[in-house]
Amino acid sequence: MIKVALIGAGKMGISHLSILGAHPDVNLVGVSDTSKIVLGMLEKYTKFPCYTDYIKMIDEVKPDAVFVAVPTRFHFDVIKKLIERDIHIFAEKPFCLSTDEGEELVALADSHNLINQVGYHNKFLGTFQEVKKIINGGHLGDIYHFTGEAYGPVVLKKEQDTWRSKPSEGGGCLMDYASHVIDLINDLIAPIDSARGSSIKSIYSKYVDDAVYSILELSNKVTGVLSVNWSDETYRKMTTTITIIGTKGKIISDATQLKVYFKDDNNPSGYSKGWNIKYVTDLTMQVDFYLRGEEYSAQIDYFINAVMGKVPNTINTFKSALLTDRAISKIRNNSKQYIS
């Protein structure tokens, strides 16, 4: 059994708490949050030891691993203290507010030989995993263009005032929404090398961006378009779509459906020339505990298995999350240059 603690019992923290509490290889030894209301509810309805001071919790319960689900601006200090105590870490996305912070944490985690993972859950979705297999198998040929999109109804009026509306908390469409798409592009095709013609727009928010548009060039010289808007009321919930075009075919994939077109008959098993459609229900492995989607349980299963030495620590590492942070910085800096 792996002794696990949680820091931050907000929306994602409670989701992680539910999955961890049902995990057969996890002994949940503590929960920390600054909200007395949240802790009061947890103390009333659960048996988890609760703390307002996460350092006190760590020193008392001595966990093997900790889930960090606090606002991004606290990531650096919290994660650094955990690394210094030789604790394995799962952190929510995005990784850090600055690339300098991320680089320091990557080096520190490596020097302590710790398992580390950041919560970009899309990599555990069956549709996007299938996209990666098709690309890695060379079945699209030479990729020459892509489009990464995400739309949803997060900020739809000016009066909203939460952490999402505060740049110092890690809020904003680029950090919170576009990071998912950027991370997928980095993983599926190649890391983002540069951004051009970037436009970061505020629609309803006063201090942060609500939409991001950019032309991206990857390290392999493939170019494509990023289009993300979290103030789009025509969507019921966040929808992320990746379109990839190569010399042998084309892929259009979101979280629920994969559509792929092959130009000839030399295709992977289960696919034919022309259009093929696969659904996430056909591509996703079953998990022991379902909450919000299999991908949330799958990413936690992978982290726990990595801590137990059953799988390599190669998916959603601090290093890969730092690549996403760097791309965010490039898009933001290019936007400032473009405006001026």
C-alpha positions as CSV (number, residue, x, y, z in Angstrom):
1,M,0.0,0.0,0.0
2,I,1.2,3.5,-0.9
3,K,0.6,6.2,1.8
4,V,-0.9,9.2,0.0
5,A,-1.9,12.7,1.2
6,L,-3.7,15.5,-0.6
7,I,-3.0,19.2,-0.4
8,G,-5.9,21.3,-1.7
9,A,-9.5,20.1,-1.5
10,G,-11.1,22.3,-4.2
11,K,-12.9,20.9,-7.3
12,M,-10.0,18.8,-8.6
13,G,-8.8,18.0,-5.1
14,I,-12.1,16.5,-4.2
15,S,-12.1,14.5,-7.5
16,H,-8.7,13.1,-6.7
17,L,-9.8,12.4,-3.1
18,S,-12.7,10.3,-4.3
19,I,-10.6,8.2,-6.7
20,L,-7.7,7.8,-4.2
21,G,-10.1,6.8,-1.4
22,A,-11.3,3.9,-3.6
23,H,-7.9,2.9,-4.9
24,P,-6.9,-0.7,-3.8
25,D,-3.2,0.2,-3.5
26,V,-3.7,3.5,-1.7
27,N,-3.9,4.3,2.0
28,L,-5.1,7.9,2.2
29,V,-3.4,9.2,5.3
30,G,-4.3,12.9,5.2
31,V,-6.0,15.9,3.6
32,S,-4.9,19.5,3.9
33,D,-6.9,22.6,3.0
34,T,-7.1,26.2,4.3
35,S,-10.9,26.2,4.2
36,K,-12.4,25.3,7.6
37,I,-15.8,24.8,5.9
38,V,-14.3,22.2,3.5
39,L,-12.4,20.4,6.3
40,G,-15.5,20.5,8.5
41,M,-17.4,18.6,5.9
42,L,-14.6,16.1,5.3
43,E,-14.3,15.5,9.1
44,K,-18.1,15.0,9.3
45,Y,-18.5,12.6,6.4
46,T,-15.2,10.9,6.0
47,K,-12.6,9.2,8.1
48,F,-9.6,11.0,6.5
49,P,-7.3,12.9,8.9
50,C,-7.7,16.6,8.1
51,Y,-5.2,19.5,8.5
52,T,-5.1,23.2,7.9
53,D,-1.3,23.1,7.8
54,Y,0.1,20.9,5.1
55,I,3.6,20.8,6.6
56,K,2.3,19.6,9.9
57,M,0.3,16.9,8.0
58,I,3.4,15.7,6.1
59,D,5.5,15.6,9.2
60,E,2.9,13.7,11.2
61,V,1.6,11.2,8.6
62,K,4.8,10.8,6.5
63,P,3.2,10.0,3.1
64,D,5.1,8.3,0.3
65,A,3.3,10.5,-2.2
66,V,1.3,13.7,-2.2
67,F,-1.3,15.1,-4.6
68,V,-1.0,18.9,-5.0
69,A,-4.2,20.5,-6.1
70,V,-3.7,24.1,-5.0
71,P,-3.8,27.2,-7.2
72,T,-0.8,27.3,-9.5
73,R,0.9,30.3,-7.8
74,F,1.5,28.0,-4.8
75,H,2.9,25.1,-6.8
76,F,6.6,26.1,-6.6
77,D,6.8,26.5,-2.8
78,V,4.7,23.4,-2.0
79,I,6.4,21.1,-4.5
80,K,9.9,22.2,-3.5
81,K,9.2,21.4,0.1
82,L,7.8,18.0,-0.8
83,I,10.9,17.2,-3.0
84,E,13.2,18.2,-0.2
85,R,11.4,15.6,2.0
86,D,11.8,12.9,-0.7
87,I,8.1,12.6,-1.4
88,H,6.7,11.5,-4.8
89,I,4.4,14.2,-6.3
90,F,1.4,14.4,-8.5
91,A,0.6,18.1,-9.3
92,E,-2.4,19.6,-11.0
93,K,-1.8,21.6,-14.2
94,P,-0.4,24.0,-15.3
95,F,2.9,23.2,-13.7
96,C,4.3,26.6,-12.7
97,L,3.6,30.3,-13.3
98,S,7.1,30.8,-14.7
99,T,9.6,28.6,-16.6
100,D,12.3,29.5,-14.1
101,E,10.3,27.9,-11.3
102,G,9.6,24.9,-13.5
103,E,13.3,24.4,-14.4
104,E,14.3,24.5,-10.8
105,L,11.7,21.9,-9.8
106,V,12.6,19.6,-12.7
107,A,16.3,19.6,-11.7
108,L,15.5,19.2,-8.0
109,A,13.1,16.2,-8.7
110,D,15.7,14.5,-10.9
111,S,18.4,14.9,-8.2
112,H,16.1,13.2,-5.7
113,N,15.1,10.5,-8.1
114,L,11.4,11.1,-7.4
115,I,8.3,10.0,-9.3
116,N,6.6,13.1,-10.7
117,Q,3.4,13.7,-12.8
118,V,1.3,16.6,-13.8
119,G,-2.4,16.3,-14.4
120,Y,-2.8,16.6,-18.1
121,H,-5.5,13.9,-18.3
122,N,-6.0,14.0,-22.1
123,K,-3.0,11.7,-22.5
124,F,-5.0,9.0,-20.8
125,L,-8.0,9.3,-23.2
126,G,-8.4,6.4,-25.6
127,T,-9.0,8.6,-28.6
128,F,-5.9,10.7,-28.2
129,Q,-3.9,7.6,-27.3
130,E,-5.0,6.1,-30.6
131,V,-4.0,9.2,-32.4
132,K,-0.5,8.9,-30.9
133,K,-0.3,5.2,-32.1
134,I,-1.3,6.1,-35.6
135,I,1.2,8.9,-35.9
136,N,4.1,6.9,-34.3
137,G,3.4,4.1,-36.7
138,G,3.9,6.5,-39.6
139,H,0.4,5.9,-41.0
140,L,-0.2,9.6,-41.7
141,G,3.0,9.9,-43.6
142,D,4.8,13.2,-43.3
143,I,2.7,15.6,-41.2
144,Y,2.5,19.1,-42.6
145,H,-0.3,20.9,-40.8
146,F,-2.4,20.7,-37.6
147,T,-5.1,22.6,-35.7
148,G,-5.5,22.5,-31.9
149,E,-8.8,23.8,-30.6
150,A,-10.7,24.0,-27.3
151,Y,-14.0,25.8,-26.6
152,G,-16.3,26.0,-23.7
153,P,-18.6,28.2,-21.5
154,V,-16.4,29.0,-18.6
155,V,-16.5,32.8,-18.4
156,L,-19.8,34.2,-19.9
157,K,-20.3,37.5,-17.9
158,K,-18.2,40.3,-16.6
159,E,-19.2,40.0,-12.9
160,Q,-17.4,36.7,-12.3
161,D,-14.5,37.0,-9.8
162,T,-12.7,33.8,-9.0
163,W,-9.1,32.5,-9.2
164,R,-9.8,32.2,-12.9
165,S,-10.0,36.0,-13.2
166,K,-6.6,36.6,-11.4
167,P,-3.3,36.2,-13.4
168,S,-1.4,35.9,-10.1
169,E,-3.4,32.8,-9.3
170,G,-2.7,31.1,-12.7
171,G,-6.0,32.1,-14.2
172,G,-6.8,33.0,-17.8
173,C,-7.7,31.0,-20.9
174,L,-4.0,30.5,-22.0
175,M,-2.9,29.0,-18.7
176,D,-6.0,27.1,-17.7
177,Y,-7.6,26.1,-21.0
178,A,-5.1,26.3,-23.8
179,S,-2.5,24.5,-21.7
180,H,-4.4,21.2,-22.4
181,V,-4.3,21.7,-26.1
182,I,-0.6,22.8,-26.1
183,D,0.3,19.8,-24.1
184,L,-1.4,17.5,-26.6
185,I,0.4,19.1,-29.5
186,N,3.7,18.7,-27.8
187,D,3.0,15.1,-27.1
188,L,1.3,14.0,-30.3
189,I,3.4,15.8,-32.9
190,A,6.5,17.6,-31.5
191,P,7.3,20.3,-28.9
192,I,6.3,23.8,-29.8
193,D,9.4,25.8,-30.9
194,S,7.9,29.3,-31.7
195,A,4.7,31.3,-31.9
196,R,3.8,33.9,-34.5
197,G,0.9,36.3,-34.9
198,S,-0.4,35.5,-31.4
199,S,-3.6,37.2,-30.3
200,I,-4.7,37.0,-26.6
201,K,-8.1,38.5,-26.1
202,S,-10.2,39.5,-23.1
203,I,-13.9,39.2,-23.8
204,Y,-15.6,39.4,-20.4
205,S,-12.6,39.2,-18.0
206,K,-11.0,42.3,-16.8
207,Y,-7.5,41.1,-16.0
208,V,-7.0,37.8,-17.9
209,D,-7.5,36.5,-21.4
210,D,-10.7,34.7,-22.5
211,A,-9.4,33.6,-26.0
212,V,-6.1,32.7,-27.5
213,Y,-5.1,32.4,-31.2
214,S,-1.7,31.7,-32.5
215,I,0.3,30.2,-35.4
216,L,2.8,27.7,-34.0
217,E,5.9,26.1,-35.4
218,L,7.1,22.9,-33.9
219,S,10.7,21.6,-33.3
220,N,10.2,19.4,-36.4
221,K,9.3,22.5,-38.5
222,V,5.6,21.5,-38.8
223,T,3.3,24.5,-38.5
224,G,-0.3,24.8,-37.4
225,V,-2.9,26.8,-35.6
226,L,-4.0,27.2,-32.0
227,S,-7.6,28.4,-31.4
228,V,-9.0,28.4,-27.8
229,N,-11.9,30.3,-26.3
230,W,-13.5,29.7,-22.9
231,S,-16.2,32.3,-23.4
232,D,-18.1,30.4,-26.1
233,E,-21.7,29.7,-24.9
234,T,-22.4,27.5,-27.9
235,Y,-20.6,24.6,-26.1
236,R,-22.1,22.9,-23.1
237,K,-18.7,21.9,-21.7
238,M,-15.1,22.1,-22.6
239,T,-14.4,20.4,-26.0
240,T,-10.9,19.8,-27.2
241,T,-10.2,18.8,-30.8
242,I,-7.0,18.0,-32.6
243,T,-6.8,17.9,-36.4
244,I,-3.6,16.5,-38.0
245,I,-3.0,16.3,-41.8
246,G,-0.2,14.2,-43.4
247,T,0.7,13.0,-46.8
248,K,-1.1,9.7,-46.3
249,G,-4.2,10.8,-44.4
250,K,-6.0,13.0,-41.9
251,I,-7.1,12.7,-38.3
252,I,-9.8,14.7,-36.5
253,S,-10.1,13.7,-32.8
254,D,-11.8,14.9,-29.7
255,A,-12.4,13.3,-26.3
256,T,-15.2,11.1,-27.6
257,Q,-14.6,10.3,-31.2
258,L,-11.7,9.7,-33.6
259,K,-12.2,10.2,-37.3
260,V,-9.3,9.2,-39.6
261,Y,-9.0,9.2,-43.4
262,F,-6.4,7.0,-45.1
263,K,-5.5,7.5,-48.7
264,D,-4.5,3.9,-49.4
265,D,-4.9,0.3,-48.1
266,N,-1.6,0.1,-46.1
267,N,-3.2,0.9,-42.7
268,P,-3.1,-0.3,-39.2
269,S,-5.3,-3.3,-38.2
270,G,-8.9,-2.4,-37.9
271,Y,-8.7,0.5,-40.4
272,S,-9.5,0.7,-44.2
273,K,-9.0,3.1,-47.0
274,G,-11.2,6.1,-46.7
275,W,-12.9,7.4,-43.6
276,N,-12.9,5.4,-40.4
277,I,-14.6,6.3,-37.1
278,K,-13.7,5.0,-33.6
279,Y,-15.4,5.9,-30.4
280,V,-13.8,6.4,-27.0
281,T,-15.8,3.5,-25.6
282,D,-14.0,1.3,-28.1
283,L,-10.6,2.6,-27.3
284,T,-10.5,3.1,-23.5
285,M,-9.4,0.5,-21.0
286,Q,-11.8,-0.1,-18.1
287,V,-10.9,1.4,-14.7
288,D,-11.8,0.2,-11.2
289,F,-13.4,3.5,-10.2
290,Y,-15.2,5.8,-12.6
291,L,-15.6,9.5,-11.8
292,R,-16.0,12.2,-14.5
293,G,-14.3,10.0,-17.0
294,E,-12.0,7.0,-17.2
295,E,-9.0,9.3,-17.9
296,Y,-9.0,10.7,-14.4
297,S,-8.8,7.3,-12.7
298,A,-6.3,6.1,-15.4
299,Q,-3.8,8.9,-14.7
300,I,-3.9,8.2,-11.0
301,D,-3.5,4.5,-11.6
302,Y,-0.5,5.2,-13.7
303,F,1.1,7.5,-11.0
304,I,0.5,4.9,-8.2
305,N,1.9,2.2,-10.4
306,A,5.0,4.3,-11.2
307,V,5.5,4.9,-7.4
308,M,5.2,1.1,-6.9
309,G,7.8,0.5,-9.7
310,K,5.3,-1.3,-12.0
311,V,5.5,1.3,-14.9
312,P,8.2,3.8,-16.0
313,N,7.8,7.4,-15.0
314,T,7.4,8.7,-18.6
315,I,3.9,10.2,-19.0
316,N,3.1,13.7,-17.9
317,T,6.4,14.3,-16.1
318,F,7.5,17.6,-14.8
319,K,9.8,17.8,-17.8
320,S,7.0,17.4,-20.3
321,A,4.9,19.9,-18.3
322,L,7.8,22.4,-18.4
323,L,7.7,22.1,-22.3
324,T,4.0,23.2,-22.1
325,D,4.9,26.1,-19.7
326,R,7.6,27.2,-22.1
327,A,5.2,27.2,-25.0
328,I,2.7,29.3,-23.0
329,S,5.4,31.8,-22.3
330,K,6.3,32.0,-26.0
331,I,2.7,32.6,-27.0
332,R,2.3,35.3,-24.4
333,N,5.5,37.0,-25.3
334,N,4.7,36.9,-29.0
335,S,1.3,38.4,-28.3
336,K,2.9,41.4,-26.5
337,Q,5.3,41.9,-29.4
338,Y,2.4,41.6,-31.9
339,I,0.3,44.2,-30.1
340,S,3.1,46.7,-29.8
